[in-house]
Amino acid sequence: MKHYQLFLTMALCLTTKLTANAQPYDFQNTKLSDEKRVELFVKHLTLDEKMMWMSPMLGTPRLGVPVSGCYEGLHGLALGGPSRHNGVKTVDGKEVPNDLPTTIFPQAYGMGATWDPQLIQRIGEIEAEEVRWYAQGNIAQRKGLVVFAPNADLARDPRWGRTEESFGEDPYLTAQLSVAMVMGLQGNDPRYWKTAALMKHFLANSNEDGRDSTSSNFDERLFREYYSYPFYKGITEGGSRAFMASYNSWNGIPMCVHPCLEEITRKEWGNNGIICTDGGAFSLLVSAHHYYPDLTAAAAGVVKAGTSQFLDRFQPYLKEAVEKGLVTEAEIEQVIKGNIYVTLKLGLLDSQCPYAEIGKDSTAQPPYERDEVKQFVREVTAKSVILLKNDGILPIKGVRKIAVVGPYADKIVYDWYSGTAPYENTILKAMLEAGREYGIEILYAPDNQFGRAEALARQADMVLLCCKPNNWSIF
């Protein structure tokens, strides 16, 4: 009996030690509410750590919370991307890939043209899988679980340089697709998110000319029924708890310090998560909007407005603002709670997140190589194509020769937020494949140098022209 008691005592001691090691901090008690856990976590932070939580690199390794950043993801995970392609880069003396392949879907404007929320939600699910796969594997140098998507802006003016980032100009359609994308990115687990969907750019950002300093002026009805409606739905129906404030002002007040962030999006809509500045927007408060006399005052203004994350260099200015009494440590604590909440929902404060093992198996097939994913991309692409007019040419019948001409016939065009494609299929490749299948001869000319496009057009029964509208004159 004494031996049994000794064994039981040792077992209890061991159990107590293991429990203490597994849960060394009070904020890791999952029986507590999310709000209470966030409050407890904040109490463990130093002032410098609190300020670091206002950067896009969320985490405190000292407390067992790994640092997690952010990715662009408007139409697939953009990890590197051709617009920033450098082949390889050197990290700690070793060459590592700078651009890593991901699944690329049609641009958001094409996704909007599908009119299919279920399709868009599935896109978000696939993207979230790849985000976790890269963020938790040993391949990518950049790690992040916050995804800058969807773009809930309304593309009201086609002259806007960011039209291709938006689902469209209709507030109802854009809202429905934004909700679907958010739900796909965040997943359906009742407790944890697969990734965090950070919508952008709030609000009325569709002005490319001088948007760093201009003011979009309109009444509250347009605010409620048009410009903010997709963001409202993304938060209240989709479940997003993060968005990016735009560069411009609304009725004279820059968006990243506008009172509506706190009074409407937080208090009315319930966004208890991240509100971040756009890249460079912090310094533009002084240099472009001239809204504050200096960056120290601007840093205090950002915090007081409820904006919780800077995408600029801000630390020395925020620290000076605290030292001068322009903003208090308590105000910083209050605003970073949203960032910590998002991190908690991503499972980074716990060890039991159901998504934690994605990417850990180095032998598993990457998501972008899976046949079902490739077939789904083809489906989305087919549904995104718009036929404006058919004068009887389609479907193609009785044609023996087709001339495929133009600079975009054998080119994949990437945008600023594209990832790196694991494979490419151009229009020319597809036409050659179809030609072999149906016994149609395919002729090709990239341009009309020496009249070669005209010559092929005279030989062919049909011409497929692949170029921008303003390139037509070269033919």
Buried (B, 14 or more C-beta within 10 A) or exposed (E): EEEEEEEEEEEEEEEEEEEEEEBEBBBBEBEBEBEEBBBBBBEBBEEEBBBBBBBBEBBBEEBBBBBBBBBBBBBBBBBBBBEEEEEEEEEEEEEEBBBBBBBBBBBBBBBBBBBBBEBBBBBBBBBBBBBBBBBBBEBBBEBBBBBBBBBBBBBBEEEBEBBBBBBBBBBEBBBBBBBBBBBBBBBEEEEBBBBBBBBBBBBBBBBEEEBBBBBBEEEEEBBEEBBBBBBBBBBBBBBBBBBBBBBBBBBEBBBBBBEBBBEBBBEEBEBBBBBBBBBEBBBBBBEBBEBBEEBBBBBBBBBBBBBBBBBBEBBEBBBBBBEEEBBBEEBBBBBBBBBBBBBBBBBBBBEEBEBBEBBEEEEEEBBBEBEEBBEBBEBBBEBBEEEEEEEEEEEEEEEEBBBBBBBBBBBEEBBBBBBBBBEEBBBBEEBBEEBEEEEBBBBBBBBBEEEBBBBBBEEBEBBBBBBEEEBEEEB
